[in-house]
């Protein structure tokens, strides 16, 4: 954290995490460092009693409307025995034909609705986790089997460079195209692992595809988008 603050002293930091991070030591550290946080929070009998009036209303409304799903949000103050003070807790309450599902988050934020805290702030971490999974599973960044820690760090740097290259290629694909949201493994199979004839001249490199190549037009569009602008 000191290194981050050294390079970006004016940047406000917010930490998001699942319920494993909702430890009193972590929250106290965030308070001391002036860091905002939002963590998942495991439910218990006390929390369920605090939100029971809203939960009962959701159950009744779903039954009366015979709806597939009804969702509401609420907020309260809660303090576990191991916490030094009560904290702000937001709850997402969802009633379905399968029953009632309640999820909680504990946060240092005092502004914003319970819906914003849960859906927009907390659940947005899911996209970050998806990007980490792309880095690990589809670019094999978990292959750190060198004996030297420095060598493993260099390998991670190379994997990260490959990640940015793949991300840059995907970001240049127009949104109407199916590959604009594709995973890296799909991009590699559809755009990189294809047969082509390369012809190098003094002024340019020509790539010749087979006449039946389904992604030739898209490949041409990506190449033009990545071409540096002229003076």
NUTORDREN-315180 format. One record per residue (C-alpha): chain; x, z, y; residue number from 1. Coordinates in steps of 0.02 Angstrom, whole numbers, plus 32768, in hexadecimal, padded with zeros to 4 digits. Each point is the difference from the previous one (the first is absolute). Layout:
N
> A,X,Z,Y,NUM
...
***
This chain:
231
> A,8000,8000,8000,1
> A,8091,8023,8076,2
> A,8042,7F51,7FE2,3
> A,7F57,7FB2,8027,4
> A,7FED,8066,809E,5
> A,80B1,7FD1,8034,6
> A,7FD9,7F46,7FFB,7
> A,7F4A,8009,8039,8
> A,7FEF,809B,806D,9
> A,7F5C,7FCA,8051,10
> A,7FA7,7FCA,7F60,11
> A,7F72,806F,7FC5,12
> A,800B,8020,7F44,13
> A,7F6B,8013,7F8B,14
> A,8015,8028,7F48,15
> A,7F7C,7FCD,7F81,16
> A,8000,8035,7F4B,17
> A,7F96,8030,7F6B,18
> A,7FD5,80B1,7FCE,19
> A,80AE,8020,7FB9,20
> A,803F,800A,80B3,21
> A,7F7B,807C,803A,22
> A,8076,8092,7FEC,23
> A,800D,808A,8082,24
> A,80BC,7FE2,8011,25
> A,7FE3,7F48,802B,26
> A,7F77,8024,807E,27
> A,8067,8089,8052,28
> A,8094,7F89,800C,29
> A,7F91,7F7E,8054,30
> A,7FC2,8083,807C,31
> A,80B3,8034,802A,32
> A,8039,7F4B,8017,33
> A,7F67,7FCB,8066,34
> A,7FCD,7F84,7F78,35
> A,7F4A,7FD6,7FDC,36
> A,7FC9,7FF6,7F4B,37
> A,7F6C,7FD4,7F92,38
> A,8009,8032,7F49,39
> A,7F86,7FF6,7F71,40
> A,7FBB,80AA,7FD1,41
> A,7FC5,8036,7F54,42
> A,7F4D,8042,7FFF,43
> A,7FD1,80B1,7FD3,44
> A,7F67,8071,8002,45
> A,801E,8037,80B4,46
> A,8009,7F4D,8040,47
> A,7F67,7FCE,7F9D,48
> A,7F9C,8090,804D,49
> A,8036,7FCC,80AE,50
> A,7FC0,7F4E,7FEC,51
> A,7F6D,8026,7F8F,52
> A,7F78,7FE7,8087,53
> A,803E,7F50,8025,54
> A,801D,7FDB,7F47,55
> A,7F4F,8036,7FD5,56
> A,7FBB,7F91,808B,57
> A,8061,7F6B,7FBB,58
> A,7FBD,801F,7F50,59
> A,7F4D,800B,803D,60
> A,800B,7F66,806F,61
> A,8048,7F97,7F73,62
> A,7F78,8038,7F88,63
> A,7F75,7FE0,807D,64
> A,8041,7F53,802E,65
> A,802C,7FD8,7F4B,66
> A,80A3,7FBA,8046,67
> A,8099,7FD6,7F9B,68
> A,8075,805C,8078,69
> A,7FEF,806D,809A,70
> A,8099,8042,805A,71
> A,8015,807F,808B,72
> A,8090,805B,8051,73
> A,8012,80AF,8041,74
> A,8087,8076,803E,75
> A,8021,80BA,7FFA,76
> A,8086,8084,8011,77
> A,8054,8043,7F64,78
> A,8092,8070,7FD9,79
> A,804A,8022,7F56,80
> A,804F,80A9,7FDE,81
> A,80AE,7FB5,8004,82
> A,7FE3,7FAE,80AA,83
> A,8030,8056,80A1,84
> A,7F65,7FC3,805C,85
> A,7F5C,7FA4,7FE8,86
> A,800F,7F43,800A,87
> A,7F92,7F6B,8025,88
> A,7FB5,7FB5,7F62,89
> A,7F9C,7F5E,7FF6,90
> A,7F94,7FD4,7F6A,91
> A,7FBB,7F5D,7FBE,92
> A,7F5F,801F,7F9E,93
> A,7FBC,7F74,7F95,94
> A,7F65,8005,7F93,95
> A,7FE8,7F7A,7F7B,96
> A,7F98,7FE9,7F65,97
> A,8090,8053,7FA3,98
> A,7FFA,809E,8069,99
> A,8058,804B,8096,100
> A,80B5,7FDF,802F,101
> A,8055,8063,808B,102
> A,80B1,7FE1,8041,103
> A,805A,806E,807E,104
> A,8091,7FEA,8078,105
> A,8058,8083,8067,106
> A,8049,7FC9,80A5,107
> A,8052,803A,80A0,108
> A,7F99,7F84,8066,109
> A,7F7B,8050,806D,110
> A,7FBC,7F5C,8043,111
> A,7FA1,7F77,7FA6,112
> A,7F68,8006,7F90,113
> A,8005,8034,7F4A,114
> A,7FDC,7F4C,7FCE,115
> A,8095,7FC1,8065,116
> A,8072,8087,7FBB,117
> A,7FD5,7FD6,7F4C,118
> A,7FDF,7F45,7FFC,119
> A,8070,7FBC,808A,120
> A,808F,807D,8005,121
> A,8011,804A,7F52,122
> A,7FC8,7F70,7F91,123
> A,806E,7F85,805F,124
> A,8094,8049,7FA2,125
> A,7FC2,7F9F,7F69,126
> A,803F,7F5D,804C,127
> A,80AA,804D,801B,128
> A,8003,8034,7F4A,129
> A,7FD4,7F4F,7FCB,130
> A,8094,7FBD,8063,131
> A,8073,807F,7FAD,132
> A,7FBF,7FC7,7F57,133
> A,8029,7F4B,802D,134
> A,80B0,8038,802D,135
> A,8016,8061,7F5E,136
> A,7FA3,7FA0,7F79,137
> A,8009,7F4C,8039,138
> A,80AE,8001,804D,139
> A,804A,807A,7F81,140
> A,8044,8077,8083,141
> A,7FFD,808E,7F7F,142
> A,8097,7FB4,7FA8,143
> A,807E,807C,8043,144
> A,8069,8016,7F64,145
> A,80AD,7FF8,8050,146
> A,806D,8099,7FED,147
> A,8027,8003,80B8,148
> A,7F7D,803B,807B,149
> A,8048,7F89,8082,150
> A,7FEE,7F6C,7F89,151
> A,7F4A,8030,7FE0,152
> A,7FE4,800A,80BC,153
> A,8046,7F50,8014,154
> A,7F8B,7FC3,7F78,155
> A,7F6C,804D,805D,156
> A,8037,7FA8,809F,157
> A,8003,7F59,7FA5,158
> A,7F54,8021,7FB5,159
> A,7FBF,802C,80AC,160
> A,8047,7F5E,8046,161
> A,7FA3,7FA2,7F76,162
> A,7F62,8060,802D,163
> A,800A,7FCB,80B7,164
> A,801F,7F4B,7FCD,165
> A,7F67,7FFF,7F90,166
> A,7F97,8059,8082,167
> A,8036,7F84,8086,168
> A,7FD0,7F6D,7F90,169
> A,7F56,804C,7FDB,170
> A,7FDE,8025,80B7,171
> A,801A,7F49,802D,172
> A,7F77,7FC6,7F87,173
> A,7F5D,7FDD,805E,174
> A,7F79,8080,7FDC,175
> A,7F82,7F86,7FB3,176
> A,807F,7FDC,7F77,177
> A,7FEC,8069,7F60,178
> A,80BB,8024,7FFC,179
> A,7FF7,8057,80AA,180
> A,7FD1,80A1,7FA5,181
> A,805F,7FDE,7F5F,182
> A,807A,8078,7FB2,183
> A,80B8,7FD8,7FFC,184
> A,7FFF,7FD2,7F48,185
> A,7F7C,7F7C,8022,186
> A,8061,7FBA,8094,187
> A,809D,7FF7,7F97,188
> A,7FA7,7FA1,7F76,189
> A,7FA0,7F8A,8073,190
> A,807F,7FDE,8089,191
> A,80AF,8029,7FC1,192
> A,8005,7FE0,7F45,193
> A,7FD5,7F48,800F,194
> A,8062,7F61,7FDC,195
> A,803E,7F9D,8095,196
> A,8089,7F85,802D,197
> A,8074,8039,808B,198
> A,8057,7F7E,806B,199
> A,807D,803B,8082,200
> A,8033,7F92,8092,201
> A,8067,8021,809A,202
> A,7F68,8030,8068,203
> A,7F7D,8042,7F88,204
> A,7FD2,8038,7F52,205
> A,7F75,7FA1,7FA8,206
> A,7F97,804E,7F76,207
> A,7FA5,7F86,7F90,208
> A,7F6F,8040,7F97,209
> A,7FA7,7FAF,7F6F,210
> A,7F6A,7F99,8033,211
> A,7F8D,807A,7FA7,212
> A,8049,809F,804F,213
> A,7F66,8064,8036,214
> A,805A,8064,8088,215
> A,8066,7F75,8051,216
> A,7F98,7FFC,80A0,217
> A,8005,80BE,800F,218
> A,80BC,8002,7FE3,219
> A,8014,7F7F,808C,220
> A,7F95,806B,8073,221
> A,8066,809C,7FDD,222
> A,80A4,7FA5,801E,223
> A,7FC3,7FC2,80A9,224
> A,7FC4,80AE,8030,225
> A,80A8,804D,7FD6,226
> A,8061,7F79,805C,227
> A,8052,8047,809E,228
> A,7FB9,7FC3,80A3,229
> A,806A,7F82,805E,230
> A,8057,8025,80A5,231
***
